[in-house]
């Protein structure tokens, strides 16, 4: 029960909205899935594992950053509509 309350404080702010930490963790987990997909598709197109890994490693960082800011923008929109 105490553990549940601690976790909730990490993931939900005082107003009951998703916290920055939750947005960050969501962006990381989604990027793992997305990057695997990108690497597989890159490999299928090029037939070269080195190229696929290169594309995936660049893509993982850029899209994680983009997703984080996208998530925070949507949180701000939700705040304005409340």
C-alpha positions in Angstrom: 0.0 0.0 0.0 2.8 2.4 0.9 4.6 1.3 -2.3 1.5 2.0 -4.4 1.3 5.5 -3.0 5.0 6.1 -3.8 4.6 4.9 -7.3 1.5 7.0 -7.8 3.5 10.1 -6.7 6.1 9.3 -9.4 3.6 8.9 -12.2 0.8 11.3 -11.3 1.2 15.0 -10.3 -0.8 16.8 -7.6 -3.6 17.5 -10.0 -3.9 13.9 -11.0 -2.3 14.3 -14.4 0.6 12.3 -15.9 3.9 13.4 -14.5 7.1 14.2 -16.5 8.6 10.9 -15.3 5.6 8.9 -16.6 5.9 10.7 -20.0 9.6 9.9 -20.1 9.1 6.2 -19.3 6.3 6.0 -21.9 8.6 7.5 -24.5 11.4 5.1 -23.7 9.2 2.0 -23.8 7.6 3.1 -27.0 10.9 3.8 -28.6 12.2 0.3 -27.8 9.2 -1.1 -29.8 9.6 1.5 -32.6 13.3 1.0 -32.9 13.1 -2.7 -33.2 10.5 -2.2 -36.0 12.7 0.3 -37.8 15.7 -2.0 -37.6 13.7 -5.0 -39.0 12.3 -2.9 -41.8 15.7 -1.4 -42.6 17.2 -4.9 -42.7 14.5 -6.2 -44.9 15.0 -3.3 -47.4 18.8 -3.2 -47.4 19.7 -6.8 -46.4 22.6 -5.3 -44.3 22.5 -5.7 -40.6 25.1 -2.9 -40.1 23.0 -0.4 -42.0 19.9 -1.5 -40.1 21.6 -1.0 -36.7 23.0 2.4 -37.8 19.6 3.6 -38.8 18.0 2.3 -35.6 20.6 3.9 -33.4 20.1 7.3 -34.9 16.3 7.0 -35.0 16.0 5.9 -31.3 17.4 9.1 -29.9 15.7 11.5 -32.3 12.2 10.0 -32.0 12.4 9.6 -28.2 13.1 13.3 -27.9 10.3 14.2 -30.3 7.8 11.9 -28.5 8.6 13.4 -25.1 7.9 16.9 -26.3 4.8 15.6 -28.2 3.5 14.0 -25.0 4.1 17.2 -22.9 2.3 19.3 -25.5 -0.7 17.1 -25.3 -0.6 17.3 -21.5 -0.6 21.0 -21.8 -3.6 21.0 -24.2 -5.4 18.8 -21.7 -4.6 21.3 -18.9 -6.0 24.2 -21.0 -9.3 22.3 -21.6 -9.8 21.5 -17.9 
